[in-house]
Amino acid sequence: MGANLFIVGFLLMLAGGICQGIFSFPLKYTSKWEWENTWGAGSLMALLLIPWPLALFTIPGLGEVYASVSPGTIVLALLFGAGWGIGGIFFGKGLKTIGFSIGLALIFGIVSIGGSLIPLAMNHPESFLELPGLVLLSGIVVMIAGLTISAKAGLLKERDQQINAKGKIAGNSRGSFRIGLIFCVLAGLLSSLVNFGFIFGTSLSEAAVSMGTTPANAGNAILALVFTSNFVVNLGFCIYLLIKNKTFVRFTAKGTGKYWLMTMAMGILWTEGIVIYGMGTTMIGELGAYLGFPVLMVVAIITGNIFGAVTGEWKGVSSGPKKLMDLGIIVLVLAIIIMGLSMNLA
């Protein structure tokens, strides 16, 4: 039974990573909307319309669950969600500036390290002296190697596209590559706080289980809080930009009806990726959220790179950068295997 739970939990993590890798692609196909239109609508779908109905439907006595834990636990979940929300703002800006392939690699790489190793060192430092922790560290090293290769491939891709466009980076009209890198680093550091919400909100999921919630759904009590504060941050910033740039009218522009469907898909994929991941961590066990987070991020990186290639991000690029990116993906797959072994050993 334990082996079956591990397999199901690991597969759920993989599925969550796929959702995280593709959710932001509607940003590429909403050209009549500005960033604040697409990100604001997607945030509305992702952060308000899904988490609370899901929590109310899957957790009996949700109000009693919140009343049974310390106020500090609630506040922490909200603060981590707000930090994640700020990271989400930089996430969207970073991808818009430097492209999806290298942007996702940088952001999710930083997120995986910050959301896994830091809380593990804080709560279970002894794990680094045990076999599962050592295997996880080796997987992180392999992941960093894969990210380095992918980032190099992305830089070579940008060089080729600059040459092809005679000095203008193809598809990059919203700032310099250097600014985009800064956005991505900030996005990675702040977005890792979503996993802090899972780790430091365990008393919420434990309370939900004690009141009859299945372990797979217990994390929804945490997510409802984390997503809500995330939504408040994102919505507030988007409203500010909509007013400043006078882009509210873009919502009703001719030919943008399908954009609402795209942002709905964006919101569902974003939210469900985290929800599915949360279900997987509870099935893995106590260290699931620590050891599984890098797997989620690496799968998202691989998925994002594949979709980036399919949607034409590598058009006009020579074979050298493409082969280098293929090598990066192979190394990242190896990292997933190693980190999966770490979870199995734990």
C-alpha positions as semicolon CSV with decimal commas, in nm:
position;residue;x (nm);y (nm);z (nm)
1;M;0,000;0,000;0,000
2;G;0,285;0,238;0,088
3;A;0,456;0,176;-0,247
4;N;0,130;0,242;-0,430
5;L;0,079;0,570;-0,244
6;F;0,432;0,677;-0,331
7;I;0,382;0,601;-0,701
8;V;0,050;0,787;-0,713
9;G;0,196;1,080;-0,518
10;F;0,498;1,101;-0,746
11;L;0,279;1,089;-1,058
12;L;0,064;1,368;-0,915
13;M;0,376;1,579;-0,865
14;L;0,472;1,519;-1,228
15;A;0,123;1,619;-1,343
16;G;0,139;1,932;-1,127
17;G;0,472;2,023;-1,286
18;I;0,326;1,987;-1,636
19;C;0,043;2,225;-1,543
20;Q;0,293;2,475;-1,401
21;G;0,504;2,453;-1,715
22;I;0,227;2,544;-1,957
23;F;-0,015;2,766;-1,762
24;S;0,146;3,096;-1,864
25;F;0,147;3,038;-2,239
26;P;-0,173;3,241;-2,299
27;L;0,053;3,543;-2,243
28;K;0,190;3,469;-2,592
29;Y;-0,150;3,481;-2,762
30;T;-0,326;3,783;-2,613
31;S;-0,155;4,049;-2,823
32;K;-0,444;4,299;-2,804
33;W;-0,424;4,297;-2,425
34;E;-0,145;4,441;-2,217
35;W;0,029;4,237;-1,947
36;E;-0,200;4,375;-1,677
37;N;-0,510;4,264;-1,869
38;T;-0,396;3,906;-1,917
39;W;-0,233;3,865;-1,578
40;G;-0,523;4,031;-1,397
41;A;-0,787;3,816;-1,565
42;G;-0,579;3,501;-1,516
43;S;-0,523;3,585;-1,149
44;L;-0,897;3,632;-1,100
45;M;-0,967;3,287;-1,241
46;A;-0,676;3,122;-1,061
47;L;-0,682;3,275;-0,719
48;L;-1,044;3,351;-0,636
49;L;-1,283;3,134;-0,835
50;I;-1,113;2,798;-0,771
51;P;-0,942;2,768;-0,427
52;W;-1,236;2,860;-0,201
53;P;-1,502;2,650;-0,379
54;L;-1,251;2,365;-0,381
55;A;-1,174;2,403;-0,010
56;L;-1,541;2,432;0,087
57;F;-1,629;2,126;-0,122
58;T;-1,348;1,900;0,000
59;I;-1,305;2,000;0,366
60;P;-1,593;1,943;0,609
61;G;-1,622;2,221;0,868
62;L;-1,364;2,448;0,704
63;G;-1,441;2,730;0,949
64;E;-1,380;2,500;1,244
65;V;-1,046;2,395;1,094
66;Y;-0,930;2,757;1,085
67;A;-1,062;2,823;1,435
68;S;-0,872;2,525;1,575
69;V;-0,522;2,649;1,484
70;S;-0,323;2,941;1,621
71;P;-0,372;3,283;1,459
72;G;0,001;3,282;1,382
73;T;-0,046;2,988;1,145
74;I;-0,314;3,179;0,954
75;V;-0,099;3,492;0,939
76;L;0,203;3,297;0,813
77;A;0,000;3,136;0,536
78;L;-0,128;3,479;0,429
79;L;0,220;3,634;0,438
80;F;0,372;3,353;0,234
81;G;0,090;3,389;-0,014
82;A;0,153;3,764;-0,041
83;G;0,523;3,702;-0,103
84;W;0,432;3,448;-0,368
85;G;0,200;3,707;-0,521
86;I;0,481;3,961;-0,551
87;G;0,694;3,689;-0,706
88;G;0,412;3,620;-0,951
89;I;0,422;3,981;-1,069
90;F;0,793;3,953;-1,145
91;F;0,726;3,609;-1,299
92;G;0,495;3,749;-1,562
93;K;0,720;4,046;-1,631
94;G;1,027;3,827;-1,660
95;L;0,869;3,587;-1,909
96;K;0,734;3,875;-2,114
97;T;1,082;4,030;-2,128
98;I;1,322;3,743;-2,201
99;G;1,100;3,462;-2,329
100;F;0,953;3,145;-2,186
101;S;1,232;2,893;-2,235
102;I;1,515;3,061;-2,046
103;G;1,276;3,251;-1,818
104;L;1,108;2,936;-1,689
105;A;1,446;2,765;-1,644
106;L;1,584;3,047;-1,431
107;I;1,272;3,111;-1,226
108;F;1,179;2,752;-1,151
109;G;1,541;2,664;-1,077
110;I;1,566;2,934;-0,812
111;V;1,221;2,846;-0,679
112;S;1,310;2,478;-0,642
113;I;1,621;2,553;-0,438
114;G;1,466;2,825;-0,223
115;G;1,146;2,630;-0,163
116;S;1,315;2,302;-0,077
117;L;1,665;2,332;0,069
118;I;1,604;2,639;0,287
119;P;1,299;2,505;0,476
120;L;1,459;2,158;0,496
121;A;1,768;2,312;0,657
122;M;1,546;2,509;0,896
123;N;1,323;2,221;1,007
124;H;1,521;1,901;0,940
125;P;1,894;1,984;0,922
126;E;1,977;1,627;1,017
127;S;1,834;1,512;0,683
128;F;2,145;1,635;0,502
129;L;2,350;1,374;0,689
130;E;2,114;1,090;0,595
131;L;2,094;0,901;0,266
132;P;1,769;1,061;0,134
133;G;1,904;1,409;0,200
134;L;2,238;1,331;0,038
135;V;2,065;1,189;-0,268
136;L;1,845;1,501;-0,283
137;L;2,155;1,723;-0,274
138;S;2,310;1,525;-0,559
139;G;1,985;1,566;-0,753
140;I;1,995;1,942;-0,689
141;V;2,353;1,954;-0,819
142;V;2,249;1,771;-1,136
143;M;1,952;2,005;-1,168
144;I;2,178;2,311;-1,142
145;A;2,397;2,162;-1,416
146;G;2,090;2,115;-1,635
147;L;1,974;2,470;-1,564
148;T;2,318;2,609;-1,646
149;I;2,317;2,427;-1,980
150;S;1,961;2,544;-2,052
151;A;2,046;2,904;-1,962
152;K;2,351;2,894;-2,190
153;A;2,134;2,759;-2,471
154;G;1,886;3,039;-2,409
155;L;2,159;3,303;-2,427
156;L;2,289;3,158;-2,755
157;K;1,932;3,157;-2,885
158;E;1,900;3,526;-2,802
159;R;2,227;3,596;-2,984
160;D;2,106;3,417;-3,295
161;Q;1,775;3,603;-3,287
162;Q;1,954;3,935;-3,244
163;I;2,159;3,862;-3,554
164;N;1,850;3,756;-3,749
165;A;1,661;4,067;-3,641
166;K;1,961;4,296;-3,706
167;G;2,010;4,401;-3,347
168;K;1,655;4,370;-3,220
169;I;1,570;4,066;-3,009
170;A;1,281;3,885;-3,172
171;G;0,965;3,905;-2,965
172;N;1,130;4,119;-2,696
173;S;0,978;4,465;-2,697
174;R;0,938;4,515;-2,322
175;G;1,284;4,581;-2,187
176;S;1,640;4,464;-2,197
177;F;1,756;4,109;-2,140
178;R;1,941;4,221;-1,827
179;I;1,625;4,368;-1,675
180;G;1,444;4,045;-1,760
181;L;1,708;3,845;-1,571
182;I;1,656;4,064;-1,263
183;F;1,280;4,008;-1,287
184;C;1,336;3,632;-1,309
185;V;1,568;3,619;-1,008
186;L;1,321;3,816;-0,794
187;A;1,039;3,594;-0,919
188;G;1,227;3,281;-0,821
189;L;1,322;3,400;-0,473
190;L;0,973;3,521;-0,384
191;S;0,773;3,248;-0,557
192;S;0,944;2,981;-0,347
193;L;0,735;3,108;-0,055
194;V;0,438;2,907;-0,180
195;N;0,612;2,592;-0,059
196;F;0,679;2,759;0,276
197;G;0,301;2,785;0,302
198;F;0,269;2,407;0,265
199;I;0,551;2,335;0,510
200;F;0,464;2,582;0,786
201;G;0,091;2,529;0,747
202;T;0,094;2,159;0,832
203;S;-0,113;2,219;1,146
204;L;-0,397;2,330;0,917
205;S;-0,388;2,011;0,711
206;E;-0,356;1,801;1,027
207;A;-0,661;1,974;1,176
208;A;-0,854;1,911;0,853
209;V;-0,767;1,540;0,865
210;S;-0,870;1,516;1,231
211;M;-1,214;1,653;1,133
212;G;-1,273;1,398;0,859
213;T;-1,093;1,534;0,551
214;T;-0,900;1,285;0,342
215;P;-0,522;1,342;0,353
216;A;-0,514;1,411;-0,021
217;N;-0,753;1,707;0,020
218;A;-0,627;1,843;0,352
219;G;-0,379;2,081;0,187
220;N;-0,669;2,273;0,032
221;A;-0,720;2,446;0,368
222;I;-0,371;2,596;0,330
223;L;-0,410;2,676;-0,038
224;A;-0,728;2,878;0,010
225;L;-0,541;3,122;0,235
226;V;-0,220;3,130;0,033
227;F;-0,404;3,183;-0,296
228;T;-0,625;3,455;-0,152
229;S;-0,339;3,678;-0,036
230;N;-0,162;3,604;-0,364
231;F;-0,473;3,720;-0,549
232;V;-0,499;4,043;-0,348
233;V;-0,140;4,137;-0,436
234;N;-0,174;4,051;-0,806
235;L;-0,513;4,216;-0,844
236;G;-0,401;4,533;-0,668
237;F;-0,097;4,571;-0,892
238;C;-0,294;4,497;-1,208
239;I;-0,564;4,751;-1,117
240;Y;-0,291;5,009;-1,058
241;L;-0,150;4,943;-1,407
242;L;-0,494;4,934;-1,567
243;I;-0,564;5,281;-1,428
244;K;-0,217;5,419;-1,497
245;N;-0,201;5,289;-1,855
246;K;-0,574;5,337;-1,924
247;T;-0,600;4,977;-2,043
248;F;-0,935;4,881;-1,890
249;V;-1,086;4,932;-2,236
250;R;-0,872;4,649;-2,372
251;F;-1,101;4,402;-2,195
252;T;-1,380;4,488;-2,441
253;A;-1,165;4,529;-2,754
254;K;-1,295;4,363;-3,069
255;G;-1,168;4,011;-3,120
256;T;-1,067;3,954;-2,759
257;G;-1,357;3,733;-2,651
258;K;-1,140;3,424;-2,684
259;Y;-0,885;3,584;-2,455
260;W;-1,118;3,524;-2,162
261;L;-1,118;3,152;-2,242
262;M;-0,739;3,157;-2,261
263;T;-0,704;3,328;-1,925
264;M;-0,958;3,087;-1,777
265;A;-0,740;2,798;-1,894
266;M;-0,439;2,984;-1,757
267;G;-0,601;3,023;-1,417
268;I;-0,722;2,664;-1,397
269;L;-0,384;2,520;-1,495
270;W;-0,200;2,748;-1,252
271;T;-0,421;2,661;-0,958
272;E;-0,468;2,294;-1,032
273;G;-0,093;2,247;-1,076
274;I;-0,038;2,354;-0,715
275;V;-0,345;2,164;-0,589
276;I;-0,233;1,842;-0,757
277;Y;0,118;1,889;-0,623
278;G;-0,022;1,936;-0,273
279;M;-0,215;1,610;-0,302
280;G;0,105;1,436;-0,407
281;T;0,305;1,566;-0,112
282;T;0,055;1,430;0,141
283;M;0,078;1,086;-0,020
284;I;0,458;1,086;-0,014
285;G;0,475;1,152;0,359
286;E;0,630;1,394;0,606
287;L;0,914;1,505;0,380
288;G;0,703;1,513;0,063
289;A;0,683;1,892;0,043
290;Y;1,058;1,926;0,094
291;L;1,177;1,657;-0,144
292;G;0,901;1,689;-0,404
293;F;0,919;2,062;-0,472
294;P;1,233;2,043;-0,690
295;V;1,066;1,767;-0,893
296;L;0,764;1,992;-0,953
297;M;0,988;2,273;-1,072
298;V;1,211;2,060;-1,296
299;V;0,910;1,906;-1,470
300;A;0,773;2,257;-1,520
301;I;1,104;2,366;-1,673
302;I;1,113;2,074;-1,915
303;T;0,748;2,124;-2,011
304;G;0,800;2,497;-2,063
305;N;1,100;2,438;-2,286
306;I;0,917;2,183;-2,498
307;F;0,615;2,411;-2,541
308;G;0,845;2,704;-2,612
309;A;1,001;2,508;-2,897
310;V;0,663;2,391;-3,029
311;T;0,524;2,745;-3,031
312;G;0,813;2,889;-3,231
313;E;1,042;3,043;-2,970
314;W;1,340;2,875;-3,134
315;K;1,249;2,970;-3,489
316;G;1,550;3,083;-3,691
317;V;1,797;2,956;-3,429
318;S;2,099;2,753;-3,542
319;S;2,144;2,387;-3,451
320;G;2,408;2,451;-3,182
321;P;2,179;2,616;-2,924
322;K;1,903;2,365;-3,000
323;K;2,134;2,070;-2,933
324;L;2,255;2,237;-2,615
325;M;1,896;2,281;-2,497
326;D;1,825;1,915;-2,574
327;L;2,124;1,822;-2,358
328;G;1,993;2,046;-2,081
329;I;1,657;1,868;-2,088
330;I;1,827;1,526;-2,072
331;V;2,026;1,636;-1,766
332;L;1,709;1,771;-1,603
333;V;1,531;1,439;-1,661
334;L;1,823;1,269;-1,485
335;A;1,775;1,513;-1,195
336;I;1,407;1,410;-1,169
337;I;1,508;1,044;-1,149
338;I;1,761;1,114;-0,873
339;M;1,519;1,326;-0,671
340;G;1,247;1,064;-0,713
341;L;1,491;0,811;-0,566
342;S;1,546;1,048;-0,274
343;M;1,173;1,054;-0,199
344;N;1,151;0,676;-0,229
345;L;1,438;0,633;0,018
346;A;1,270;0,875;0,260
